[in-house]
Amino acid sequence: MSDPLNVALRLALYLDLMVLFGLAVFGLYSFRGKERVSGRVLHFGSLLIGAAVTGILLSVATFLVMTKNMSGASDWAELLPHLEMMLFETEVGYSWMARMVSLAVVIIAASQSNRLPSVSLWIATIAGCIALATLPWTGHGAMDEGTRRFWHFTADILHLMAAGGWIGALAAFALMLSTRRTNPEQLVRVLTRALKGFETAGAFIVGTIILTGIANYLFIVGPTISEILASTYGLLLLVKILLFAAMLGLASLNRFYLSPSLERSVSGGNYSVAVTALKKSVLLESTCAVVIVCLVAWLGTLSPSIEMAQG
């Protein structure tokens, strides 16, 4: 049975690091020049610093809970030696320290977003990517060895990066759509261009998620379907796939109907209806994304091989 606190902390940490990486990389491929300055379109300084600080706090809490669960320690004095062992003698500890350093780098870089906006976003993107890449070390890939372990980790990391790119873009669109400015028409024009820019990135993201998702399934479960469907892992995975399909449907709606409608409305000067429709679509897509990350956090604590053996 999964520990609810562990699942909740994993969920929060996954969401936080995905949004951090996704927002930073979104600023690079969607905005130009001074649009990247914090506050011009998005408040990158406060957003990235807030996400990094939250990531540090969640990482500390996750590490404490994970070590306590593994050691069975009942108090701090008993837990401390286990924490030192986990931190300095295991790959989980090494990856945790790499994450903390990366998040500290994000904080330093984001603090310079007004003075060096492009450099700040590049550094935050790279450091955020490293922080996100440390998460698989507490997942199923850690059970593998040799070449299989390398490729499993690679698939996990690429899957997280693609998912983070998508979730970060949704967060950026939601923030832009909820922003009230003295010149809303200019913001809508930037939003329209960002939506068009996301079309190419979105195709790459979806392709990466599908390919790495299939690879991860084969690494974890193997070339079988019927046996896994009778397990909790299989049912959760099926719900995740259905929600992903719903996200693809909403993304297609945005791509082929809502985005062109917003672009036409800007020309006509009446964009309120198009913006409202896009807000609803982004809200639904974001809801699906959050539920999927909830399922990912839960799935990472389950062992499908044990469930199938027991079945």
MOPEBEL-V958568 format. One line per field, one symbol per residue. ss: DSSP state (2 for helix, 1 for strand, 0 for the rest). A space follows every 10 residues. Layout:
BEGIN
ss: ???
END
This chain:
BEGIN
ss: 0002222222 2222222222 2222222222 0022220000 0002222222 2222222222 2222222222 2000022222 2222222220 2222222222 2222222222 0000002222 2222222222 2220222202 2220022222 2222222222 2222222222 2222222200 0002222222 2222222222 2222222222 2222222222 0000000222 0222222222 2222222222 2222222222 2222222200 0222222222 2222222222 2222222220 0002222222 0
END
